[in-house]
């Protein structure tokens, strides 16, 4: 069932106002078929270590997610059950302990068949503006959509590599933007310290930039040095996809993410 953006926003509002009633109604009336759910999620290694209760909760969250979000395929791409479930399950893994409201305020997910090209203006060290074309696997826009390359989602979901997952990355940006802009600090839980978060992320970001400038080999994807928002998104990828590396090289960042997501992937991580 395709939900328009207006309908999707009303659905999100209704779920906040009447959470239990609407949640039960959606789960009853718009379930994900067993065959579809298991055909996709059993092929995603990232989800395998979850407990039975966590998997059941993930399925409920994914069902609600698919009800309030609108998938749009472009360049001739048909949105299949596989696309919807693969994206929803991994996006909802991030909010397993945060709740669906963490993705409020926007509706659309745009999916390209493969990497998509965007034209950007960039200024060089002399302030001269240049236009360049970039090929992207994903992008997140403020109050707007999440944009994904299905080819990259497939690769990262079904044939994963440590520290790489475009769904985790782009939806981490959405969490980051809950404070109004992407700056590497999502809204923290009341018991968390803003100062401790800032210190952990600022130090790790500065250390990574310094190592890059000194041409040292980096354990973390160098794209993390782009800006604090990208550092946060990349750190989230490693937190879920390669927690051992993140904990080894950025232990304080790992600890902050563990407190934020209220999950501890390191406890069940097994290197592929």
C-alpha positions as CSV (number, residue, x, y, z in Angstrom):
1,X,0.0,0.0,0.0
2,X,1.5,3.3,-1.1
3,X,1.1,6.2,1.4
4,X,1.2,9.7,0.2
5,X,3.4,12.2,2.0
6,X,0.4,14.0,3.6
7,X,-1.2,10.7,4.6
8,X,2.1,9.5,6.0
9,X,2.5,12.7,8.2
10,X,-1.0,12.3,9.5
11,X,-0.3,8.7,10.3
12,X,2.7,9.7,12.3
13,X,0.7,12.3,14.1
14,X,-2.1,9.8,14.9
15,X,0.4,7.3,16.3
16,X,1.7,9.9,18.7
17,X,-1.7,11.0,19.8
18,X,-3.2,7.5,20.2
19,X,-0.1,5.2,20.2
20,X,-1.5,2.0,21.5
21,X,-4.7,2.0,19.5
22,X,-3.1,2.9,16.2
23,X,-0.1,0.6,16.7
24,X,-2.3,-2.4,17.2
25,X,-4.6,-1.4,14.3
26,X,-1.6,-1.1,11.9
27,X,0.0,-4.3,13.1
28,X,-3.3,-6.2,12.5
29,X,-4.4,-4.5,9.3
30,X,-1.0,-4.1,7.5
31,X,1.2,-7.0,8.5
32,X,4.3,-8.0,6.7
33,X,3.7,-11.5,5.3
34,X,5.8,-14.1,6.9
35,X,7.2,-15.4,3.6
36,X,8.3,-11.9,2.6
37,X,9.8,-10.9,6.0
38,X,11.9,-14.1,6.4
39,X,12.9,-14.3,2.7
40,X,14.7,-10.9,3.1
41,X,15.8,-10.7,6.8
42,X,17.3,-14.2,6.9
43,X,19.7,-13.0,4.2
44,X,20.9,-10.0,6.2
45,X,23.8,-11.1,8.5
46,X,23.5,-7.9,10.5
47,X,20.2,-9.1,12.0
48,X,21.3,-12.6,12.7
49,X,22.7,-12.1,16.2
50,X,19.5,-10.5,17.5
51,X,17.5,-12.4,20.2
52,X,14.0,-13.7,19.4
53,X,12.5,-10.9,21.3
54,X,14.6,-8.3,19.5
55,X,13.7,-9.8,16.1
56,X,10.0,-9.7,17.0
57,X,10.3,-6.1,18.1
58,X,12.2,-5.2,14.9
59,X,9.5,-6.7,12.8
60,X,6.8,-4.7,14.6
61,X,8.9,-1.5,14.2
62,X,9.4,-2.3,10.5
63,X,5.7,-2.8,10.0
64,X,4.9,0.6,11.5
65,X,7.8,2.1,9.5
66,X,6.5,0.8,6.2
67,X,3.0,2.1,7.0
68,X,4.1,5.7,7.6
69,X,6.9,6.0,5.0
70,X,6.4,6.3,1.3
71,X,8.9,4.5,-1.1
72,X,9.4,6.0,-4.5
73,X,11.4,4.2,-7.2
74,X,13.0,6.3,-9.9
75,X,14.7,5.6,-13.3
76,X,12.3,2.7,-13.8
77,X,12.9,0.9,-10.5
78,X,9.9,-1.0,-9.2
79,X,9.7,-0.9,-5.4
80,X,9.5,-4.6,-4.4
81,X,8.9,-6.2,-1.0
82,X,12.6,-7.0,-0.9
83,X,13.5,-3.3,-1.2
84,X,11.0,-2.1,1.3
85,X,11.9,-4.8,3.9
86,X,15.6,-4.6,3.5
87,X,15.6,-0.8,4.0
88,X,13.0,-0.9,6.8
89,X,14.6,-3.7,8.8
90,X,18.1,-2.0,8.9
91,X,16.7,1.5,9.4
92,X,14.7,0.2,12.4
93,X,17.6,-1.7,13.9
94,X,19.0,1.8,14.6
95,X,15.9,2.8,16.5
96,X,15.2,-0.6,18.2
97,X,15.4,1.1,21.6
98,X,14.6,4.7,20.4
99,X,11.2,4.2,18.9
100,X,9.7,5.1,15.6
101,X,9.3,8.8,16.6
102,X,13.0,9.1,16.0
103,X,12.1,9.2,12.3
104,X,9.3,11.7,12.6
105,X,9.1,14.8,10.5
106,X,9.6,13.3,7.0
107,X,8.0,10.6,4.9
108,X,9.7,9.8,1.6
109,X,12.4,7.3,0.7
110,X,13.6,7.6,-2.9
111,X,15.4,4.6,-4.4
112,X,17.6,4.6,-7.5
113,X,18.6,1.4,-9.3
114,X,22.3,2.3,-8.7
115,X,24.6,5.2,-7.7
116,X,23.0,8.5,-8.6
117,X,24.7,11.7,-9.8
118,X,24.4,15.1,-8.3
119,X,26.0,18.4,-9.3
120,X,27.5,20.5,-6.5
121,X,29.4,23.7,-6.2
122,X,32.5,23.6,-4.1
123,X,35.1,26.3,-3.3
124,X,38.8,25.6,-3.5
125,X,41.5,26.9,-1.1
126,X,41.5,30.2,-3.0
127,X,37.7,30.7,-2.7
128,X,37.1,29.9,-6.4
129,X,33.8,28.1,-6.9
130,X,33.8,25.0,-9.1
131,X,31.0,22.8,-10.2
132,X,31.6,19.0,-9.9
133,X,29.5,16.0,-10.5
134,X,29.5,13.3,-7.7
135,X,28.2,9.7,-7.8
136,X,26.5,8.9,-4.5
137,X,25.1,5.8,-2.9
138,X,22.9,7.7,-0.5
139,X,21.9,11.1,0.7
140,X,19.6,12.6,3.4
141,X,17.8,15.9,3.2
142,X,16.7,17.8,6.3
143,X,12.9,17.6,6.3
144,X,13.0,15.8,2.9
145,X,13.7,12.3,1.8
146,X,16.3,9.7,2.3
147,X,17.8,8.8,-1.1
148,X,19.4,5.4,-1.6
149,X,21.0,3.4,-4.4
150,X,19.4,-0.1,-4.4
151,X,22.6,-1.6,-5.8
152,X,24.5,-0.3,-2.8
153,X,21.8,-1.3,-0.3
154,X,21.9,-4.9,-1.8
155,X,25.7,-5.1,-1.5
156,X,25.8,-3.7,2.0
157,X,22.9,-5.8,3.2
158,X,23.4,-9.2,1.7
159,X,27.2,-9.2,1.1
160,X,28.3,-6.9,3.9
161,X,31.8,-5.5,4.5
162,X,33.0,-4.3,7.9
163,X,32.1,-0.6,8.6
164,X,30.0,-0.2,5.5
165,X,26.2,0.1,5.4
166,X,24.5,2.9,3.4
167,X,21.1,2.4,5.2
168,X,22.7,2.8,8.6
169,X,24.7,5.8,7.4
170,X,21.8,7.8,5.8
171,X,19.4,7.0,8.6
172,X,22.0,8.1,11.2
173,X,21.9,11.5,9.4
174,X,18.2,11.6,10.0
175,X,18.7,10.9,13.8
176,X,21.4,13.6,13.8
177,X,19.0,16.1,12.1
178,X,16.5,15.8,14.9
179,X,18.3,18.7,16.6
180,X,17.6,20.8,13.5
181,X,20.8,20.3,11.5
182,X,23.4,17.6,11.0
183,X,26.2,18.4,13.3
184,X,27.2,15.1,14.8
185,X,25.0,15.4,17.9
186,X,21.5,13.9,17.9
187,X,19.2,14.7,20.9
188,X,20.7,12.8,23.8
189,X,18.9,10.9,26.5
190,X,18.4,12.9,29.7
191,X,20.9,10.7,31.6
192,X,23.6,11.4,29.0
193,X,26.2,14.1,29.3
194,X,26.5,16.6,26.4
195,X,30.0,17.4,27.6
196,X,31.1,13.8,27.6
197,X,29.6,13.3,24.1
198,X,31.3,16.4,22.7
199,X,34.6,15.5,24.2
200,X,34.6,11.9,22.9
201,X,33.5,12.8,19.4
202,X,35.7,16.0,19.1
203,X,38.8,14.2,20.2
204,X,38.3,11.2,18.0
205,X,37.5,13.4,15.0
206,X,40.6,15.6,15.6
207,X,42.8,12.5,16.0
208,X,41.5,11.0,12.8
209,X,42.0,14.2,10.9
210,X,45.6,14.5,12.2
211,X,46.4,10.9,11.2
212,X,45.1,11.6,7.7
213,X,47.2,14.7,7.4
214,X,50.2,12.8,8.5
215,X,49.5,10.1,5.9
216,X,49.0,7.4,8.4
217,X,46.8,4.4,7.6
218,X,43.4,4.8,9.1
219,X,41.4,2.0,10.7
220,X,38.2,4.1,10.1
221,X,36.9,5.1,6.7
222,X,38.6,8.4,5.8
223,X,35.2,9.8,4.7
224,X,34.6,10.3,8.4
225,X,37.0,13.2,8.3
226,X,34.7,15.2,6.0
227,X,32.9,17.0,8.8
228,X,31.4,16.1,12.3
229,X,28.1,15.0,10.7
230,X,29.8,12.5,8.5
231,X,32.0,11.3,11.3
232,X,28.9,10.6,13.4
233,X,27.3,8.7,10.5
234,X,30.4,6.6,9.7
235,X,30.9,5.9,13.5
236,X,27.3,4.6,13.5
237,X,28.2,2.3,10.5
238,X,31.1,0.9,12.5
239,X,29.1,0.6,15.7
240,X,26.7,-1.8,14.0
241,X,28.8,-3.3,11.3
242,X,32.3,-3.5,12.9
243,X,32.0,-2.6,16.6
244,X,35.3,-4.2,17.4
245,X,37.2,-1.8,15.2
246,X,35.3,1.2,16.6
247,X,35.8,0.1,20.2
248,X,39.5,-0.5,19.6
249,X,40.3,2.8,17.9
250,X,37.6,5.1,19.3
251,X,36.5,3.5,22.6
252,X,34.9,6.7,24.0
253,X,32.9,7.1,20.9
254,X,31.7,3.5,21.1
255,X,30.7,4.0,24.7
256,X,28.7,7.2,23.8
257,X,26.9,5.4,20.9
258,X,26.1,2.4,23.2
259,X,24.5,4.8,25.6
260,X,22.6,6.6,22.8
261,X,21.3,3.6,20.9
262,X,20.9,1.5,24.1
263,X,22.5,-1.4,22.3
264,X,25.8,-3.2,22.6
265,X,26.7,-4.9,19.3
266,X,30.2,-5.8,20.7
267,X,28.6,-8.3,23.0
268,X,27.5,-10.5,20.1
269,X,29.7,-9.4,17.3
270,X,31.4,-12.1,15.3
271,X,33.8,-11.0,12.6
272,X,32.8,-12.3,9.1
